[in-house]
Amino acid sequence: MSEKVIENNKVSVIGTVVSGFTFSHEVFGEGFYLVDLKVNRLSDQTDVIPLLVSERLMDVKTDYTGSTIEAIGQFRSYNRHEGVKNRLVLSVFVREVNFLEEFTDYTKTNQIYLDGYICKEPIYRKTPLGREIADILLAVNRPYGKSDYIPCIAWGRNARYASAFQVGTRVRLWGRVQSREYTKKISDVQCEKRTAYEVSVSKLEEVE
């Protein structure tokens, strides 16, 4: 397996475990579980980020709620079938876990680096207050011909720069993983609260 392929998707998040483990799926007899990590932002807000953890990496029968951990891995996506539609589900696939006694440097709680390809035309818009935003969907290759499809959001001059990207453009970007609540209309009378996960871009560049 080429090291280069692994290096195109790197995430490091530090936070507090705020849930127990729930079973996700099994691959070749190895069970994978989801657990939620609350990560502080510098702005006093928090993101709750799902971690996908192997039972071989952590004891999934133990309740780690309240523990401070550093999780290192990759931001992964998969399509979950819901009725007739597919829904893109995102989580941090954890390769390494470190338990931390004390943590004070909140500038390093949430870092991601991606190297991938624009797979959908960027959507550029302005908020009512005039802030520029661009939505980007990045395809990041995995080994064995698979890809992760990762929604990213750029602001200001980065949004302007990203708005000119063509489908197929190779892009490197740095930022943070964030969670965002939104309301999904299910029918005329029913709405559902959901959480979206995306990368908030702090820096990006086109790769020639």
BELCORPE-V521797 format. One record per backbone hydrogen bond with DSSP energy under -0.5 kcal/mol. CO is the residue of the C=O (numbers start at 1). NH is the residue of the N-H. Records with the same first field share a line. If there is no record, write none. Layout:
CO: NH / NH
This chain:
2: 5 / 6
3: 7
5: 8
6: 9
8: 115
10: 113
11: 73
12: 111
13: 71
15: 69
16: 38
17: 66
22: 34
25: 32
27: 30
29: 31
30: 27
31: 55
32: 24 / 25
33: 53
34: 22
35: 51
36: 18 / 19
37: 39 / 49
38: 16
39: 47
41: 44
45: 41
47: 39 / 49
49: 37
50: 92
51: 35 / 53
52: 94
53: 33
54: 57 / 58
58: 60
59: 62
62: 64
64: 67
67: 17 / 69
68: 100
69: 15
70: 98
71: 13
72: 95 / 96
73: 11
74: 76 / 93
76: 91
78: 80 / 89
79: 81
80: 87
82: 85
85: 82
87: 80 / 89
89: 78
91: 76 / 93
92: 52 / 94
93: 74
96: 72
98: 70
104: 106
105: 108
106: 109
109: 14
111: 12
112: 175
113: 10
114: 173
116: 171
117: 139
118: 168
120: 137
122: 124
123: 135
125: 133
127: 130
131: 127
132: 156
133: 125
134: 154
135: 123
136: 138 / 152
137: 119 / 120
138: 140 / 150
139: 117 / 141
140: 148
142: 145
143: 146
146: 142
148: 140 / 150
149: 151
150: 138
151: 199
152: 136
153: 201
154: 134
155: 158 / 159
156: 160
157: 161
158: 162
159: 163
161: 164
162: 165
165: 122
166: 169
169: 118
170: 207
171: 116
172: 205
173: 114
174: 202 / 203
175: 112
176: 200
178: 198
180: 196
182: 184 / 194
184: 186 / 192
190: 186 / 187
192: 184
194: 182
196: 180
198: 178 / 200
199: 153 / 201
200: 176
203: 174
205: 172
206: 208
